[in-house]
């Protein structure tokens, strides 16, 4: 299904009944990365997953500035949702934190999974690796950029799991790859989220795979240390895609947290 909101067109899916719960995917991915969570979560919650602007089946950005968090809020308003639990992985985690800061009255809880975060200084190695992908995409096309992204060390643990790697490969190869060829005209939050974590006042769970890259381990520590009352869980044997690599453990941890957050 599609929603025309906030000057864009977002693809979304809804399943289950109960308190609303939103799933926000990572960079270069789409709603399908949550396939292993849908049935487990929809047994208790009204689960909404959507393709972020520029990814999956949603519209590509124009030259006009926008915020992903504003898109999410507009989608929830379109669906008649006043408040929701928000679960985001990687880029989705960054969007989730921004959403909680911009729309605290709409946020019931946060689950931040191997999250990125606006306003942190990433390592030179991480920044250089993204520059190489963008250069490849400009030279050889977005499909080549998607292939390099799939081969990134970020997904090395996932590649060790054939079923997980096959799903990631399908998603990455279907991606429009727009993000590699353009500077997304994102409207920044000032000050950035990294400087405002003390303003997040909802139950928060931070999940990180112990095999994830150092940048994301550092962000997980920052989130857990600076968001009041945040709890951190490390999934052993999992990398950046912990929900896909260890779905049963991930689902159990998240459902346990949500049960406590909704009491």
N, C-alpha and C positions, 0 to 999 in steps of 0.2 A: 504494500500500500504506500501511497505517496501523500505528503503534506506540503502544501505551498505556504511556507512561513518565512518571516524575516528576510524576504527578498530572495529566497532560494527554494529548491524542491528537494525534500528529504525522503529517502526510502526508509520505511520502518515496518516492524512486525510486533504484534502483541499476542501474548498467550497467558492463560491462567487468570485467577481471581485473587483478590486480597490487596494488601498494601502495594502501591506502585513501586517498581524497582526498575531502574534503567541500566542498561549495559552499554558502555562506550568503548569502542575498539581502538586498537593501536595504529600507528602510522603504516601506510601501505597495505592495510588490511580492510576487513569489512565485517558485517554482522556474523558471518559464518564462523568466525573464530570462537564464538560463544555456543556452538552447537552442543557441546558436552554439558553446558550449564542449563539450557532451556527447560528441559523436562524436570530436572531436579528442583529448579527455582520456581517454575510455574505451578508446581504442586501446592505452593503456599502463597505465592505472590502474583500480582499482575505484572508480568515481565514485558518490558519494552526494550527492544534493541533496534538500533538505527545505524544507517551509514552516514558518517560525518561528511559535511560538505567537502567535495573534492575527492571522495573515495566511494568505491562500490557503485551503487546505482543512483546515488544522490548527484545533484547538479555540481558542476565545477564552479569555483569562485570566479567572480568578475573582477574588475579592477577596483571595485568599491570596498573599503575597509569593513570588516565584520569581526565578530567574536564567536567562536564555537559554542561558548557557554550561553550566549544569547540565542543561538540556534536551538540549543537544547531546551531552554526555557520556553521559547516560542512553540516548539513541538509539544511540550507538556501542556501548555495552555490550549493548543489545538485539540489535544486528546482529553481535555477537561480534568487534568491532573493538577491538584493544588500543591501536593508535597510528594517527594519520592526519595527512596534510597538510591544512591548512585554508586555504581561499580565501574571503575575505569582502569584499563591496562595501558601502561606506557603513555603514549599521547593521550589516551582516554583518561588516565589518571590526572594528567595536567588539566584537562578540560573539567574533570570532576572537582578539583580544588578551586579552579576559577569560578565554577558554578556556585560552590558553597560560599565563596567570598562575595559574589555579586548578588546571589539570591539565597541568603541564609534562611529566610522564611519558607523557602520551597524545598529545603534539604533536610531529610530525616536522618541520614547517616551516610558515611563514605566508606567505601572499600577501595583502597589505592594499591593496585597490583603492579609491581615492577615499574613504578610510575616515573614519568618525567615530571619536570617542574619548571615553570616559567621563572626566570630570574636567577637561576644557578649558573655557575661557570662550569661548563663541560670540559673534559680533558681535550688536549690538542689532538690526541689520537682519535677520539670520537668525532670531533669536528672535521678532521681531515678525511675520515672514512666516508662521511656524507658528501663532502666536496668531490671525492673521486666518483661516487655514484652519479652525482649531478652532471659532472663532466662527461661521463660515459653516456648518459641519457641524451645530452645535447649533441653528442657526436654520432651516436648510433640509434637513437630513438628511445622512447620511454620503456619499451619492452626490454631493452638491454639494461636499463636502469633497474627495472623490477627484478631481473635475474641476478644482478649484482647485490641487490638488497636481500634477496633470498639466500645468497651465499655469504652474507655478512656473518662475522663471528658472533653477533648477537643471537643468531639462531642455531649455533653449533650444537647445543644440547638437544634442541628439537630435531635436528637432522639425525640424531642417534636413534630416534623413535620413528620407524617407517610410516606408521599411520598418521602420526602428527605431521611429519614432513610432507607427506602427500597432500594433506589438507592445506598446509601453509603454501605449498607450491601452487595449488589450484587458485587460492585466493590472490597470491602475489601476481600471478600471471594474468589474472582477470582485471587487475587494477589498471585504471587509466594512466597511471604514472605521471599525472599532472604535477604532482608535488616536486618531482625531480627537475622540471623544466621552468618552474616559476617560483618567484618569491611570494608566498601566500600573504595577501594584504591584511594581516591580522591586526586588529586594534588592541593595543596593549592595555593591561591594567596597571595603573600607576598609584602607589608603588607596586612592583610585581609580587606575585604570590609568595615567592621565596622569602620576602621580607614581612609577610603578613600572616604567617601560619598561626600566630597567637590569636588571630581573629576568627579562626575556625572553632565553633563551639557545638559540634554535633559528635555523636559517637563515631569513632574512626578506627578502622582496621587497616594496617599496613601489611601487605603480603609481598614477600620477595623470595625468589628462588636462590638457593645458596650458590648456584652456578652462574648467576647473572653477572654482567660486567661490573667493574668497580664503580663506574659513574652511577649506576642504578642502586648499587649497595649503599653508596654514600647518600643518595637522595632518600632512600628508605630510612636510613638512620636520622636524617634531618626531619623528615615528616613525623616519625615516631617520637623524636625528641622535642619538637617544638609545637605540635598540636596537642593541646591540653587533653590528657586522658587517653591519648592514642595508644593502641596495642599493636605490637609488631609480631608477626608470625613468619618464620623462615621455613620454606618447603624444601626439604633436603632432596637432592638429586634432580632438582628442577632448575631450568635456566630462565630466560626472559619470558617465555610463553608458559608460565607455570600453570595456568588454567587448562591448557591443552596437553601439557606434558604429564601432569599429575591431576587429572580431572576429579577422581574420586576424593582424594585428599583435599583438593581445593574446595570442592562443593561442601564437604563436611565442615571445614573451617569457616566458610562464609555463612552457611546456614546456622551454625552455632552462634556466630557473632550477631547475625540478624535477629535471631530469637531473643537475645539479650537486649538488642538495641530497640526492640519494639515493645518491650514490657511497660 
